[in-house]
Amino acid sequence: MLNRHFSIYLVAYILPAAVGFFAVTAYTRLLSPAEYGVYVVGISLAGILGAIFFAWIKLSVSRYQAMSAEIDFRGTAIVAFALAVAVLCATTPLVVLFRGDVSVELLLASMFVAIMANAVDVGQEFERAKLRPYRFAAISIVRSVSSVGFGLLGIWLGWGGLGLLAAFGLGSLAGIILNLVGDRTRIARFQRSQFMQLARYGLPLTLAGLSVAVYSACDRLIVAYLLGKDAAGIFGVAADLPRQFMVMIASSVAAATVPLVFRSLSENNGETTRERLTESLELLLVVVAPVAVWLALAADQVAGTLVGIDFRAGVSALLPTLVLARLFGIANQFYVQISFQLAERPFMLAAQSFLTLVISVFLMFALIGGYGLYGAALATLATEAIGFLVALVLMHRAHPVPFELNRLAGVAASAAAMATAILLARSQAGGTGLSSLIVVSLAGGLGYAAAAWLLNVANVRTLSLRVLRTLNRKALGV
């Protein structure tokens, strides 16, 4: 079931990631760095608002709905979300009273994005928890395609960065409509006991979610404050490229594995839980490692082909450092931090996330002044590495998660083979255009696939031979 669900979730994340990659390519050619910077700042603000008001609902649903498949938490979650929206709408506009330099249009657009994006995300948590990957995939794809379509329309109408923000909110609204129309099952009524259960677990995680959201946004906001919106736009593109592929793919692994981990934990099956966690880490690295190697070592070709000319030099220089930083962040977020949720220790997650935020802000101000945009990338790398080490230390006080080095060695060897192939192809191909990108990508992909098959990474050789034998039997009529 794990492989089947992972395949569906992989499509659910890969297609939106490909659409997002196309969007970045188009947006960086149609907008100036300053206009894209407006979008980056708005999305960052929306992320912070979402963490403050809605993250506790998403995190609670992902745990308790997965552990209690026969109980319907939707009615309670809808009431909780409506209350959060009311508080958001009542409090956030007060910012204008204290900061007259805040753009009202940007703030309203960020509020709209926060509400729409988190509404569809809460719905997706229910789909994931109930093990309904096909509906999850359909909603994700519709949301992504709609967002890009509305975005291109907004740019054509001359709305710039604000148009992209509105487009993202409207794309999320399309996903909400599909979710409501496609699910005809009766929604259970609000239950106070469920609400208290969600609040007790989720509200302490608000601090952790806020720390993560502020951390995710503060690099762009600090760059915009110290270096201007043009620099924020360039840094935002360089940071978005790893997110579009690495984080999206990691999310597909988590979507397939985390509900199964929680379900095995609820059945008090420690051995199965450990095996599920081991499979999760191996699968996570198997799919993320080649993307990381590709983006880091083919940065010149990726930037030269996929982003606008005003962004290329900056993105190419920043990408390898930000890819390595994102790799640490993925290992932390999508594997080690599961420990805190399994042990129901939300304050540990909050403490680790808050410490990471403090380190990030300090390093950003310390390094940007001396090294500019590259200092921001170095600060991000150092922060992610330190945050990962802190999470490892805290993990042993929560629910220790396994690290089977024998199963991970094959992934490392395959990644090394891919890196060698890319470096050789890059030295022969030359240039940074589309043809060079294709050559480098094919060489790296073939190198990784061959090494993974020979080393039987994640049982890929075993599974492929089994499929071939099945096909041969069918062909022979056996």
C-alpha positions in Angstrom: 0.0 0.0 0.0 2.9 2.3 0.8 4.4 2.1 -2.7 0.9 2.5 -4.4 0.1 5.6 -2.3 3.5 7.1 -2.7 3.2 6.8 -6.5 -0.1 8.7 -6.5 1.1 11.3 -4.0 4.3 11.7 -6.1 2.1 12.6 -9.1 0.1 14.9 -6.9 3.2 16.9 -6.0 5.3 16.4 -9.1 2.7 17.9 -11.5 2.1 21.0 -9.4 5.9 21.3 -9.0 6.3 21.2 -12.8 3.6 23.8 -13.2 5.3 25.9 -10.6 8.6 25.6 -12.4 6.9 26.8 -15.5 5.4 29.6 -13.5 8.7 30.8 -12.2 10.1 30.7 -15.7 7.3 32.8 -17.0 7.0 35.2 -14.1 10.8 36.0 -14.1 10.5 36.9 -17.8 7.3 39.0 -17.4 8.0 40.8 -14.2 10.9 42.8 -12.9 12.8 41.7 -9.8 11.0 44.5 -7.8 7.5 43.4 -9.0 8.4 39.8 -8.1 9.7 41.0 -4.8 6.2 42.3 -4.0 4.8 38.8 -4.5 7.6 37.3 -2.4 6.9 39.7 0.5 3.1 39.1 0.3 3.5 35.3 0.3 5.8 35.6 3.2 3.2 37.6 5.2 0.5 35.1 4.2 2.7 32.3 5.6 3.1 34.1 8.9 -0.7 34.7 9.2 -1.4 31.1 8.3 1.0 29.9 11.0 -0.6 32.1 13.7 -4.2 31.4 13.0 -4.5 28.1 11.1 -1.5 25.8 11.6 -2.9 24.3 14.8 -5.9 23.1 13.0 -3.9 21.4 10.2 -1.5 19.7 12.6 -4.2 18.4 14.8 -6.2 17.1 11.9 -3.2 15.3 10.4 -2.7 13.4 13.7 -6.1 12.6 15.1 -8.0 12.0 11.9 -5.3 9.6 10.7 -5.4 7.7 14.0 -9.2 7.6 14.2 -10.4 6.8 10.7 -14.0 6.0 11.9 -14.4 9.4 13.6 -15.3 12.5 11.5 -13.5 15.7 12.7 -14.7 17.8 9.8 -17.6 19.6 11.5 -15.4 20.6 14.4 -12.5 21.7 12.1 -14.9 23.8 10.1 -16.1 25.7 13.2 -12.5 26.1 14.4 -11.5 27.5 11.0 -14.4 29.9 11.0 -13.4 31.2 14.4 -9.8 31.6 13.3 -10.9 33.6 10.2 -13.0 35.9 12.4 -10.1 36.6 14.7 -7.7 37.1 11.7 -10.1 39.6 10.1 -10.6 41.4 13.4 -7.0 41.8 14.4 -4.7 41.9 11.4 -6.0 45.2 10.0 -5.0 46.8 13.3 -1.4 46.6 12.0 -2.2 49.7 9.8 -2.9 51.7 12.9 0.6 51.1 14.3 2.6 51.0 11.0 1.4 53.7 8.6 4.0 52.5 6.0 2.3 49.2 5.5 0.6 48.8 2.1 -3.1 48.2 2.7 -3.5 46.5 -0.6 -0.6 44.1 0.1 -1.9 43.3 3.6 -5.4 42.6 2.3 -4.0 40.4 -0.5 -1.9 38.5 2.1 -5.0 37.9 4.3 -6.9 36.6 1.3 -4.1 34.2 0.4 -3.7 33.0 4.0 -7.4 32.2 4.3 -7.8 30.5 1.0 -4.5 28.6 1.1 -5.1 27.2 4.6 -8.7 26.3 3.9 -7.7 24.0 1.0 -4.7 22.7 3.1 -7.0 21.7 5.9 -9.2 19.9 3.4 -6.2 18.1 2.0 -5.2 17.0 5.5 -8.5 15.2 5.7 -8.0 13.5 2.3 -4.5 12.4 3.4 -5.6 11.2 6.8 -8.4 9.2 5.3 -6.0 7.6 2.8 -7.7 9.1 -0.3 -4.7 9.9 -2.6 -6.7 10.2 -5.8 -8.9 13.1 -4.5 -5.8 14.6 -3.0 -4.0 14.5 -6.3 -6.9 16.0 -8.3 -7.3 18.9 -5.9 -3.6 19.6 -5.9 -3.4 19.7 -9.7 -6.5 21.8 -10.1 -5.2 24.3 -7.5 -1.8 24.6 -9.1 -3.0 25.0 -12.7 -5.7 27.5 -11.7 -3.2 29.6 -9.8 -0.8 29.8 -12.7 -3.7 30.6 -15.1 -5.0 33.4 -12.9 -1.4 34.6 -12.4 -0.7 35.0 -16.1 -4.1 36.8 -16.4 -3.1 39.1 -13.6 0.2 40.0 -15.2 -1.6 40.6 -18.6 -3.9 43.0 -16.8 -0.9 44.8 -15.4 -1.5 44.0 -11.7 2.1 42.9 -11.1 3.0 41.2 -7.8 -0.4 41.9 -6.3 -1.9 40.1 -9.3 0.1 37.0 -8.5 -1.0 37.1 -4.9 -4.7 37.3 -5.9 -4.1 34.5 -8.4 -2.7 32.2 -5.7 -5.7 32.8 -3.5 -8.1 32.2 -6.4 -6.3 29.0 -7.3 -6.8 27.8 -3.8 -10.4 28.7 -3.9 -10.8 26.5 -7.0 -9.3 23.6 -4.9 -11.8 24.3 -2.1 -14.7 24.2 -4.5 -13.6 20.9 -6.0 -13.2 19.5 -2.5 -16.7 20.5 -1.5 -18.4 19.4 -4.7 -16.6 16.1 -4.9 -17.3 14.9 -1.4 -20.9 14.0 -0.8 -20.5 12.3 2.5 -22.4 13.7 5.5 -20.3 16.0 7.7 -20.5 15.3 11.4 -21.7 18.0 13.7 -19.4 20.2 15.8 -18.4 18.5 19.1 -16.9 20.4 22.0 -14.9 17.4 23.1 -13.2 17.2 19.7 -12.6 20.9 19.7 -10.8 20.7 23.0 -8.8 17.7 21.8 -7.7 19.6 18.7 -6.9 22.7 20.7 -4.9 21.0 23.5 -2.6 19.4 20.9 -2.6 22.0 18.2 -2.5 25.4 20.0 0.9 24.7 21.6 2.2 23.9 18.1 1.1 27.4 17.0 4.3 28.8 18.5 6.3 26.2 16.5 4.3 26.9 13.4 4.7 30.6 13.8 8.5 30.2 14.4 8.7 28.0 11.2 6.6 30.5 9.2 8.6 33.6 10.4 11.8 31.7 9.8 10.7 30.8 6.2 9.7 34.4 5.6 12.3 36.4 7.6 15.1 35.7 5.1 13.2 37.3 2.3 11.9 40.1 4.5 15.3 40.9 5.9 16.8 40.9 2.4 14.1 43.3 1.3 14.7 45.5 4.3 18.5 45.6 4.0 19.0 45.2 0.2 15.7 46.3 -1.4 12.9 44.5 -3.3 15.1 43.8 -6.3 17.4 41.7 -4.1 14.4 40.1 -2.4 13.0 39.1 -5.8 16.3 37.4 -6.8 16.7 35.7 -3.5 13.1 34.6 -3.6 13.5 32.9 -7.0 16.7 31.1 -5.8 14.9 29.9 -2.7 11.8 28.9 -4.6 13.5 26.6 -7.1 14.6 24.0 -4.4 11.2 24.4 -2.8 9.3 23.7 -6.0 11.0 20.3 -6.5 12.8 19.2 -3.3 10.1 20.2 -0.8 7.2 19.1 -3.1 8.7 15.7 -3.6 9.5 15.3 0.1 5.9 16.3 0.8 4.7 13.4 -1.4 6.7 11.0 0.7 5.3 12.4 3.9 1.7 12.3 2.5 2.1 8.6 1.9 4.0 7.5 5.0 3.1 9.7 8.0 -0.6 8.6 8.2 0.6 5.0 8.1 3.2 5.7 10.9 0.5 7.2 13.1 -1.9 4.4 12.4 0.7 1.7 13.3 1.4 3.7 16.5 -2.3 3.8 17.4 -2.3 0.0 17.1 0.6 -0.2 19.6 2.8 -2.0 17.0 6.3 -0.7 17.8 8.1 -2.9 15.3 5.8 -1.9 12.4 6.1 1.8 13.4 9.9 1.5 13.3 9.8 -0.2 9.9 7.5 2.4 8.5 9.9 5.1 9.8 12.8 3.4 8.2 11.0 3.1 4.9 10.0 6.7 5.1 13.6 8.0 5.5 14.9 5.7 2.8 12.2 6.8 0.4 12.6 10.4 1.3 16.3 10.4 0.5 15.9 8.2 -2.6 13.7 10.8 -4.3 15.2 14.1 -2.9 18.9 13.3 -3.2 19.0 13.3 -7.1 17.0 16.5 -7.3 19.4 18.2 -4.8 22.5 17.0 -6.8 21.0 18.1 -10.1 20.0 21.6 -8.8 23.4 22.1 -7.1 25.7 20.9 -9.8 23.7 22.1 -12.8 22.9 25.5 -11.3 24.3 27.4 -14.3 22.2 25.4 -16.8 19.1 25.6 -14.6 19.3 29.3 -14.1 20.4 30.0 -17.7 17.4 28.1 -19.1 14.6 28.6 -16.6 14.7 32.1 -15.2 14.7 35.6 -16.8 17.9 37.3 -17.7 17.7 39.8 -14.8 17.7 36.9 -12.3 20.2 34.5 -13.8 23.5 35.6 -12.3 22.2 35.9 -8.8 20.2 32.6 -8.9 23.1 30.7 -10.3 25.4 31.9 -7.6 23.0 31.2 -4.7 21.4 28.0 -5.8 24.1 25.4 -4.7 24.2 26.8 -1.1 20.4 27.1 -0.8 20.0 23.5 -2.1 22.3 22.2 0.6 20.4 24.2 3.2 17.1 22.9 1.9 18.4 19.3 2.2 19.1 19.8 5.9 15.7 21.4 6.3 13.9 18.5 4.6 15.6 15.9 6.8 14.6 17.9 9.8 11.0 18.8 8.9 10.0 15.6 7.2 11.7 13.0 9.4 13.3 14.0 12.6 10.5 16.3 13.7 8.0 13.4 13.4 9.6 12.3 16.7 7.9 15.1 18.5 4.5 14.4 17.1 4.8 10.7 17.8 5.6 11.4 21.4 2.9 14.2 21.6 5.6 16.6 22.7 4.6 19.8 20.9 6.6 22.1 23.2 9.8 20.4 22.0 8.9 21.2 18.5 8.1 24.8 19.5 11.4 25.2 21.3 13.5 23.8 18.4 11.6 26.0 15.9 12.0 29.1 18.0 15.7 28.5 18.5 16.1 28.1 14.8 14.3 31.4 14.2 16.5 33.3 16.6 19.6 31.9 15.0 18.4 32.8 11.5 17.6 36.4 12.4 21.0 36.8 14.1 23.0 35.3 11.2 21.0 37.1 8.5 21.8 40.5 10.0 25.4 39.5 10.7 26.2 38.1 7.2 24.1 40.1 4.8 26.0 43.3 5.8 29.3 41.8 4.9 28.5 39.5 2.1 25.2 40.7 0.6 22.9 38.1 -1.0 25.5 35.4 -0.7 25.6 36.1 3.0 21.9 35.5 3.2 22.4 32.1 1.5 25.2 31.2 4.0 23.0 32.3 6.9 20.3 30.0 5.6 22.7 27.0 5.3 24.2 27.5 8.8 20.7 27.9 10.3 19.3 24.7 8.7 22.4 22.7 9.8 22.2 23.9 13.4 18.5 23.4 13.5 18.9 19.8 12.3 21.5 19.1 14.9 19.3 20.5 17.7 16.4 18.4 16.5 18.6 15.3 16.6 19.5 16.0 20.2 15.9 16.6 21.3 14.7 13.6 19.4 16.3 11.3 22.0 14.1 12.8 24.7 10.9 12.3 22.6 10.4 9.2 20.3 13.7 8.2 18.8 13.5 7.6 15.1 15.7 5.0 13.4 18.7 5.7 11.1 19.6 2.5 9.2 22.9 3.5 7.8 23.2 0.3 5.7 20.1 1.2 3.8 21.2 4.8 3.3 24.7 4.0 2.1 23.2 2.9 -1.3 21.5 6.3 -1.7 24.8 8.1 -1.0 26.7 6.0 -3.5 24.0 6.6 -6.2 24.1 10.3 -5.5 27.9 10.3 -5.9 27.6 8.4 -9.2 25.1 11.1 -10.4 27.4 13.9 -9.3 30.3 12.4 -11.2 28.1 12.0 -14.4 26.9 15.6 -14.2 30.4 17.0 -13.7 31.7 15.0 -16.7 28.7 16.0 -18.9 29.0 19.7 -17.9 32.7 19.8 -18.8 31.9 18.4 -22.3 28.6 20.2 -23.1 29.6 23.8 -22.2 27.2 26.7 -22.2 24.2 27.3 -20.1 21.3 26.9 -22.6 18.6 24.4 -23.1 20.7 21.8 -24.9 23.3 21.9 -22.2 20.6 21.4 -19.5 19.2 18.4 -21.4 22.6 16.8 -21.7 23.6 17.3 -18.1 20.2 16.2 -16.8 20.1 13.0 -18.9 23.7 12.1 -17.9 23.0 12.6 -14.2 19.6 10.8 -14.3 21.1 7.8 -16.1 24.0 7.7 -13.7 21.8 7.8 -10.6 19.3 5.2 -12.0 22.0 2.8 -13.0 23.7 3.0 -9.6 20.5 2.7 -7.7 19.5 -0.4 -9.7 22.8 -2.1 -9.3 22.8 -1.4 -5.5 19.1 -2.3 -5.2 18.4 0.9 -3.5 14.8 0.9 -1.9 14.5 -2.6 -3.5 14.2 -1.0 -7.0 16.0 -3.9 -8.7 13.9 -6.5 -6.9 10.7 -4.7 -7.8 11.6 -4.1 -11.4 12.6 -7.7 -12.0 9.3 -8.8 -10.4 7.4 -6.5 -12.8 9.3 -7.9 -15.7 8.6 -11.5 -14.7 4.9 -10.7 -14.3 4.8 -9.1 -17.8 6.6 -12.1 -19.3 4.1 -14.5 -17.8 1.2 -12.4 -19.2 2.9 -12.3 -22.6 3.3 -16.1 -22.6 -0.2 -16.6 -21.3 1.0 -18.4 -18.2 
